[in-house]
Amino acid sequence: PFAPLLDQSAATGVMALGLDGAGVIRDVPLLVALTRAAFGGLALEAARVSLGYPEIVLAGDARLGLGSLSLPIDGRALLRLHAQGAAAERARTVRAAALLDGTASAEGIAGRIVLVGSSSPALGALRAVPGNPYRPSVQIQADAVGQILAGINYIRSPAALVFDGLAVIAAVLGALVAARRLPVPAGVAAIAAGAVLLAGAAALLVLRGGWLVDPVMPAVTMVVSYLLALAGSYWRARRERAQIRRRFGLYMPPAVVERILSEPGALRLGGEIRPIVALFTDIEGFTALTGRCRPDQMITLLDSYFGGVCAIVLDHGGTIDKIVGDAVHCFFNAPLDLADYGRHAIDCAQAIDTFTQSFRRTPLAAELGLGQTRIGLHAGDAVVGDVGGGERFDYTAHGEVMNGAARLQEANKCFGTRICFSAEVAALCPGLALRALGPVELRGIGHPVEAVTIDGA
């Protein structure tokens, strides 16, 4: 029954449409192989005949030629469709009934490529395309003809694959840099701008260069990578804050710990020289006391004693270096600067003295005969920083100032005082009522040190 049509036709084209896995038409075959012969698709043959070219020329597997017209293709010889808008579709469409009853003039289609088809659902003429589930097949073929005549095809060329890969890499790196270097508001703005830039570059390559690149994946990759990096930074910062609280919270004032958390750059643990005041305490006759009390009494007594002394040190801005036997070693003005740290140290010593005198009158301390607490203070430069190995580190201070505080604590025995400190500490507290004790030779220090105490102590 098609013999009359075949006799009058200038060519035969295959009217096939390419379906993806979801049943959506995205491609039109340009060439179809049937029984060891190649046939042109309907759109390609219509364009060839209209242009008057006798044959289709293949330039390797990269381009298809119709005379001066050249169309990029890949190994599948498919035309990736780019649908025209509704306005263009209406402008090019003429109803067949209008031609037959004379209400439309045939002059408007003279010299043009005319595709005849139906838009009736009953005839199965509607197909799903991206963005439109009911597009007539004849309109799909008309889109294909228009693209062929314009020399436009969107293919996954090697260059397009390289762009996709580089865009994804750039998206990941950009997201990591934004998450690490920028505050969150600026980072969000940078990521939004980067995503728009990548999508715009992809769209430009599609529309101007005919490259079939992915405009969505790089942008999505950038956003997801930024969110993941941001989440990682958040959890890392949270873990570091927990470590700082756990590590420093027991022997540094809460205000110092909070400042370290808010200004991590202010903390230098690798080692530095800082002026400090060192404060050492010791309980008189403690060794003899250990021989006349039970272990449980000793632990109960020391727990209460150290709890009170350490709380006083922290309340006055001091850093607890260590507890050795019955002695507390601490210092002031490290790891962070402490304004008027000399006066803080003196006030701390007085508060410890007041507490320990009261503590000696508690039932258990009185029963065991707890001795006086002697306190020594010295001022000077010290090397402070983290010292240790493996997983165990201590923030501590080293230098003559530490040795001097220990020796001045011992000098209380000679002077009959409970608080003894050097003139270097006194120089940090002008206006304080002091009583000179005289020069004292301290073991390990090569020069005499002027010892003083608080007037009335």
C-alpha positions as CSV (number, residue, x, y, z in Angstrom):
1,P,0.0,0.0,0.0
2,F,3.0,2.3,0.4
3,A,4.2,1.8,-3.2
4,P,2.8,5.0,-4.6
5,L,4.5,7.0,-1.8
6,L,7.8,5.2,-2.3
7,D,7.6,5.8,-6.1
8,Q,7.1,9.5,-5.6
9,S,9.5,10.0,-2.6
10,A,13.0,11.5,-3.0
11,A,14.3,9.5,-0.1
12,T,13.4,7.2,2.7
13,G,14.0,8.1,6.3
14,V,13.7,6.1,9.5
15,M,11.2,7.6,11.9
16,A,12.7,6.4,15.2
17,L,12.9,8.1,18.6
18,G,15.4,7.3,21.3
19,L,14.0,6.4,24.8
20,D,16.0,6.6,28.0
21,G,15.4,4.2,30.9
22,A,12.5,6.3,32.2
23,G,10.6,6.3,28.8
24,V,11.5,9.9,28.0
25,I,12.7,10.9,24.5
26,R,15.9,12.8,24.6
27,D,17.5,11.8,21.3
28,V,16.6,11.2,17.7
29,P,18.8,8.8,15.6
30,L,20.6,10.4,12.8
31,L,21.6,7.1,11.2
32,V,20.1,3.6,11.7
33,A,21.7,0.3,10.6
34,L,19.3,-2.2,9.2
35,T,20.2,-5.5,7.4
36,R,23.9,-4.3,7.0
37,A,22.8,-1.1,5.4
38,A,22.7,2.4,6.9
39,F,19.6,4.6,6.6
40,G,19.2,8.2,7.6
41,G,16.8,9.2,10.2
42,L,13.7,11.1,9.0
43,A,14.9,14.5,10.2
44,L,18.3,14.0,8.6
45,E,16.9,12.9,5.3
46,A,14.4,15.7,5.2
47,A,17.2,18.2,5.8
48,R,19.4,16.5,3.1
49,V,16.7,16.5,0.5
50,S,15.7,20.1,1.2
51,L,19.3,21.3,0.9
52,G,19.8,19.3,-2.3
53,Y,22.8,17.2,-1.3
54,P,23.0,13.7,-2.8
55,E,24.7,12.0,0.1
56,I,25.6,12.1,3.8
57,V,29.3,12.2,4.5
58,L,30.8,10.8,7.7
59,A,34.1,12.3,8.9
60,G,35.4,9.5,11.1
61,D,33.1,9.2,14.2
62,A,33.2,12.9,15.1
63,R,31.3,14.8,12.4
64,L,28.5,14.2,9.9
65,G,28.4,16.4,6.8
66,L,25.7,17.6,4.4
67,G,27.6,19.7,1.9
68,S,28.8,22.8,3.7
69,L,26.7,21.8,6.8
70,S,28.7,20.0,9.5
71,L,27.1,18.4,12.5
72,P,29.1,17.0,15.5
73,I,28.3,13.4,16.4
74,D,29.6,10.7,18.7
75,G,29.8,6.9,18.0
76,R,26.1,6.4,18.5
77,A,25.1,8.9,15.8
78,L,22.3,10.4,17.9
79,L,21.0,13.9,17.9
80,R,20.4,15.2,21.4
81,L,17.2,17.2,21.3
82,H,16.7,20.8,22.4
83,A,13.0,21.5,22.3
84,Q,11.7,24.8,20.9
85,G,9.4,27.0,23.0
86,A,5.7,27.1,22.8
87,A,5.7,30.3,20.8
88,A,8.0,28.9,18.1
89,E,5.9,25.8,18.0
90,R,2.7,27.7,17.4
91,A,4.4,29.9,14.7
92,R,5.5,26.9,12.6
93,T,2.3,24.8,13.0
94,V,-0.5,24.8,10.5
95,R,-3.7,22.7,11.1
96,A,-4.3,20.2,8.3
97,A,-8.0,20.9,8.4
98,A,-7.4,24.6,7.8
99,L,-5.4,23.8,4.6
100,L,-8.1,21.4,3.4
101,D,-11.1,23.8,4.0
102,G,-9.2,26.8,2.6
103,T,-9.1,28.8,5.8
104,A,-5.3,28.7,5.7
105,S,-3.2,29.6,2.6
106,A,-0.7,27.0,1.3
107,E,1.6,29.9,0.3
108,G,2.9,30.1,3.8
109,I,4.5,26.7,3.5
110,A,5.8,26.9,0.0
111,G,9.5,26.2,-0.2
112,R,9.6,24.9,3.3
113,I,10.1,21.4,4.9
114,V,6.7,20.2,5.8
115,L,6.2,17.4,8.3
116,V,2.7,15.8,8.4
117,G,1.6,14.2,11.7
118,S,-1.0,14.0,14.3
119,S,-1.4,15.3,17.8
120,S,-4.2,12.9,18.7
121,P,-3.6,10.7,21.8
122,A,-5.9,8.1,20.3
123,L,-3.4,7.6,17.4
124,G,-0.5,7.2,19.9
125,A,1.1,10.4,18.6
126,L,2.2,11.8,21.9
127,R,5.5,11.2,23.5
128,A,7.2,12.2,26.8
129,V,10.1,14.6,26.5
130,P,11.9,16.4,29.3
131,G,9.5,18.9,30.8
132,N,6.5,17.8,28.7
133,P,4.9,14.3,29.0
134,Y,2.6,14.9,26.0
135,R,4.5,16.2,23.0
136,P,3.5,15.2,19.5
137,S,6.0,13.1,17.6
138,V,5.8,15.4,14.6
139,Q,6.9,18.4,16.8
140,I,9.8,16.3,18.1
141,Q,10.9,15.6,14.5
142,A,10.4,19.3,13.6
143,D,12.8,20.2,16.5
144,A,15.3,17.7,15.1
145,V,15.1,19.2,11.6
146,G,15.7,22.7,12.9
147,Q,18.7,21.6,14.9
148,I,20.3,19.8,11.9
149,L,19.8,22.8,9.7
150,A,21.4,25.0,12.4
151,G,24.3,22.5,12.8
152,I,23.6,22.0,16.5
153,N,24.1,18.8,18.4
154,Y,25.0,18.3,22.0
155,I,27.4,15.4,22.5
156,R,29.5,14.0,25.3
157,S,32.8,14.8,23.7
158,P,36.1,14.0,25.5
159,A,36.4,17.7,26.2
160,A,33.0,17.7,27.9
161,L,34.1,14.8,30.1
162,V,37.2,16.6,31.0
163,F,35.2,19.7,31.9
164,D,32.9,17.7,34.1
165,G,35.8,16.1,36.0
166,L,37.6,19.4,36.4
167,A,34.4,21.1,37.5
168,V,33.8,18.5,40.2
169,I,37.4,18.8,41.4
170,A,37.1,22.6,41.5
171,A,33.8,22.3,43.4
172,V,35.3,20.1,46.1
173,L,38.5,22.2,46.5
174,G,36.5,25.4,46.6
175,A,34.1,24.0,49.2
176,L,37.0,22.9,51.4
177,V,38.8,26.2,51.1
178,A,35.5,28.1,51.9
179,A,34.8,25.9,54.9
180,R,38.3,26.2,56.4
181,R,39.2,29.9,55.6
182,L,35.9,31.8,55.6
183,P,33.3,32.5,58.3
184,V,30.0,30.8,57.7
185,P,28.1,33.8,56.2
186,A,30.9,34.6,53.8
187,G,31.4,30.9,53.1
188,V,27.7,30.4,52.2
189,A,27.9,33.5,49.9
190,A,31.0,32.1,48.2
191,I,29.5,28.7,47.7
192,A,26.3,30.1,46.2
193,A,28.4,32.3,43.9
194,G,30.6,29.3,42.9
195,A,27.6,27.1,42.3
196,V,26.0,29.7,40.0
197,L,29.3,30.2,38.2
198,L,29.8,26.5,37.5
199,A,26.2,26.1,36.4
200,G,26.5,29.2,34.2
201,A,29.8,28.0,32.6
202,A,28.1,24.6,31.9
203,A,25.1,26.3,30.3
204,L,27.3,28.5,28.2
205,L,29.2,25.5,26.9
206,V,25.9,23.8,26.1
207,L,24.4,26.7,24.3
208,R,27.4,28.2,22.6
209,G,29.8,25.3,22.2
210,G,27.4,22.4,21.8
211,W,29.1,20.4,24.6
212,L,26.8,18.1,26.5
213,V,28.2,18.9,30.0
214,D,26.4,18.4,33.3
215,P,25.3,21.8,34.7
216,V,23.9,20.3,37.9
217,M,26.5,17.9,39.3
218,P,29.4,20.4,39.9
219,A,27.0,22.8,41.7
220,V,25.5,20.0,43.8
221,T,28.9,18.6,44.6
222,M,30.1,22.1,45.8
223,V,27.1,22.5,48.0
224,V,27.3,19.0,49.5
225,S,31.1,19.2,49.9
226,Y,30.8,22.5,51.7
227,L,28.1,21.2,54.1
228,L,30.2,18.0,54.8
229,A,33.3,20.1,55.4
230,L,31.4,22.5,57.6
231,A,30.0,19.6,59.6
232,G,33.5,18.1,59.9
233,S,34.9,21.4,61.1
234,Y,32.0,21.7,63.6
235,W,32.6,18.3,65.1
236,R,36.4,18.8,65.1
237,A,36.0,22.2,66.9
238,R,33.6,20.6,69.3
239,R,36.1,17.8,70.0
240,E,38.9,20.2,70.5
241,R,36.8,22.4,72.8
242,A,36.0,19.3,74.9
243,Q,39.7,18.3,75.0
244,I,40.6,21.8,76.1
245,R,38.0,21.8,78.8
246,R,39.0,18.4,80.0
247,R,42.7,19.2,79.9
248,F,42.8,22.6,81.4
249,G,39.6,22.8,83.4
250,L,41.0,21.1,86.4
251,Y,44.0,23.4,86.9
252,M,43.2,26.7,85.2
253,P,40.6,29.3,86.1
254,P,37.3,28.9,84.2
255,A,37.7,32.4,82.8
256,V,41.1,31.4,81.3
257,V,39.7,28.2,79.8
258,E,36.8,30.2,78.2
259,R,39.3,32.7,76.8
260,I,41.4,29.9,75.3
261,L,38.2,28.5,73.8
262,S,37.2,31.8,72.3
263,E,40.8,32.8,71.2
264,P,42.7,29.6,70.4
265,G,45.5,31.7,68.8
266,A,46.3,33.4,72.1
267,L,47.5,30.0,73.5
268,R,51.1,29.0,72.8
269,L,51.9,25.6,74.3
270,G,55.1,24.9,72.3
271,G,57.3,26.8,74.9
272,E,57.8,30.4,75.6
273,I,59.5,32.7,78.2
274,R,57.0,34.5,80.4
275,P,57.2,36.7,83.5
276,I,55.3,34.9,86.2
277,V,54.9,34.7,90.0
278,A,55.4,31.1,91.3
279,L,53.6,30.1,94.5
280,F,54.5,26.9,96.5
281,T,52.7,25.6,99.6
282,D,53.8,22.9,102.1
283,I,52.3,21.5,105.3
284,E,54.5,21.6,108.4
285,G,55.2,18.2,109.9
286,F,53.2,16.3,107.3
287,T,55.6,13.3,107.1
288,A,55.2,12.7,110.8
289,L,51.4,13.0,110.5
290,T,51.3,10.2,107.9
291,G,52.6,7.8,110.5
292,R,49.8,8.4,113.0
293,C,46.7,8.2,110.8
294,R,44.9,5.5,108.9
295,P,45.0,5.6,105.0
296,D,41.3,6.4,104.7
297,Q,41.8,9.3,107.1
298,M,44.8,10.6,105.1
299,I,42.8,10.5,101.8
300,T,39.8,12.2,103.3
301,L,42.0,14.9,104.9
302,L,43.9,15.6,101.7
303,D,40.9,15.6,99.5
304,S,39.3,18.3,101.6
305,Y,42.5,20.3,102.0
306,F,43.5,20.2,98.3
307,G,39.9,20.9,97.2
308,G,40.0,24.2,99.2
309,V,43.5,25.3,98.2
310,C,43.1,24.5,94.5
311,A,39.7,26.3,94.4
312,I,41.3,29.4,95.9
313,V,44.1,29.3,93.3
314,L,41.7,29.1,90.5
315,D,39.5,31.8,91.9
316,H,42.5,34.2,91.9
317,G,43.4,33.5,88.3
318,G,46.3,31.1,89.0
319,T,47.3,28.0,87.1
320,I,47.9,24.8,89.1
321,D,51.2,23.3,88.0
322,K,51.1,20.1,90.1
323,I,50.4,18.5,93.5
324,V,53.4,16.8,95.0
325,G,52.7,14.9,98.2
326,D,51.2,17.6,100.5
327,A,52.5,20.5,98.4
328,V,50.7,22.6,95.8
329,H,52.7,24.2,93.0
330,C,51.1,27.0,91.0
331,F,51.9,30.1,89.0
332,F,50.3,33.3,87.8
333,N,50.3,35.0,84.3
334,A,50.5,31.9,82.2
335,P,49.4,30.5,79.9
336,L,47.6,33.8,79.2
337,D,48.3,37.3,80.4
338,L,46.8,38.2,83.8
339,A,46.6,41.9,84.6
340,D,48.2,42.8,88.0
341,Y,49.2,39.1,88.4
342,G,51.5,40.0,91.3
343,R,48.7,41.3,93.4
344,H,46.6,38.3,92.4
345,A,49.3,36.0,93.7
346,I,49.6,37.8,97.1
347,D,45.8,37.9,97.5
348,C,45.8,34.1,96.8
349,A,48.5,33.5,99.4
350,Q,46.5,35.4,102.0
351,A,43.3,33.5,101.1
352,I,45.1,30.2,101.3
353,D,46.5,31.1,104.7
354,T,43.1,32.1,106.0
355,F,41.5,28.9,104.7
356,T,44.2,26.6,106.1
357,Q,44.1,28.2,109.5
358,S,40.4,27.5,109.6
359,F,40.8,24.1,108.1
360,R,43.2,23.1,110.9
361,R,40.3,23.5,113.4
362,T,38.0,21.1,111.5
363,P,37.4,17.8,113.5
364,L,39.6,15.4,111.5
365,A,42.4,17.9,111.0
366,A,42.4,18.8,114.7
367,E,42.3,15.1,115.7
368,L,45.3,14.3,113.5
369,G,47.2,17.5,114.5
370,L,47.5,19.0,111.0
371,G,50.4,21.5,110.8
372,Q,50.7,25.0,109.5
373,T,50.7,25.6,105.8
374,R,53.8,27.5,104.7
375,I,53.6,29.6,101.5
376,G,56.5,30.9,99.4
377,L,56.3,33.2,96.3
378,H,58.9,34.4,93.8
379,A,58.7,36.5,90.6
380,G,60.8,36.2,87.5
381,D,60.9,34.8,84.0
382,A,60.1,31.1,83.4
383,V,60.0,28.8,80.4
384,V,56.4,27.6,80.2
385,G,54.9,25.1,77.9
386,D,53.7,21.5,77.3
387,V,56.2,18.9,78.5
388,G,55.8,15.1,78.3
389,G,55.7,12.3,75.8
390,G,53.3,10.0,74.1
391,E,49.8,10.8,75.2
392,R,50.8,12.4,78.5
393,F,51.6,16.1,78.6
394,D,51.7,18.6,81.4
395,Y,51.6,22.4,81.0
396,T,54.3,23.4,83.4
397,A,57.0,26.1,84.2
398,H,60.7,25.8,84.6
399,G,63.4,28.2,85.8
400,E,64.9,29.9,88.8
401,V,61.6,31.5,89.7
402,M,60.2,28.0,90.5
403,N,63.2,27.0,92.6
404,G,63.1,30.4,94.4
405,A,59.4,29.9,95.4
406,A,60.2,26.5,96.8
407,R,63.2,27.8,98.8
408,L,61.2,30.8,100.1
409,Q,58.5,28.5,101.3
410,E,61.2,26.6,103.3
411,A,62.6,30.0,104.6
412,N,59.3,30.4,106.6
413,K,60.9,27.9,109.1
414,C,63.7,30.4,109.8
415,F,61.6,33.5,110.0
416,G,58.7,32.0,111.9
417,T,56.3,33.2,109.2
418,R,53.6,31.4,107.2
419,I,54.0,33.6,104.0
420,C,57.4,34.5,102.6
421,F,58.0,36.1,99.3
422,S,60.8,37.9,97.5
423,A,61.3,41.6,96.8
424,E,60.6,40.9,93.1
425,V,57.1,39.9,94.0
426,A,56.8,43.0,96.3
427,A,57.8,45.2,93.4
428,L,54.7,44.1,91.5
429,C,52.4,45.2,94.4
430,P,53.2,48.9,95.1
431,G,51.3,50.2,98.1
432,L,51.0,46.9,99.9
433,A,51.9,47.0,103.6
434,L,55.0,44.8,103.9
435,R,57.5,43.8,106.6
436,A,61.1,43.1,105.5
437,L,62.6,39.8,106.7
438,G,66.1,40.5,105.3
439,P,68.4,38.9,102.7
440,V,68.3,35.1,102.5
441,E,70.6,32.7,100.6
442,L,68.5,30.3,98.6
443,R,70.0,26.9,97.5
444,G,70.3,26.8,93.8
445,I,70.2,30.6,93.3
446,G,73.6,32.3,93.1
447,H,72.7,35.6,94.8
448,P,70.9,36.6,98.0
449,V,67.2,37.3,97.8
450,E,65.5,40.0,99.9
451,A,62.6,38.3,101.7
452,V,59.5,40.1,102.8
453,T,56.1,39.2,104.2
454,I,52.8,40.8,104.6
455,D,52.7,43.1,107.6
456,G,50.8,41.2,110.4
457,A,51.2,37.8,108.8
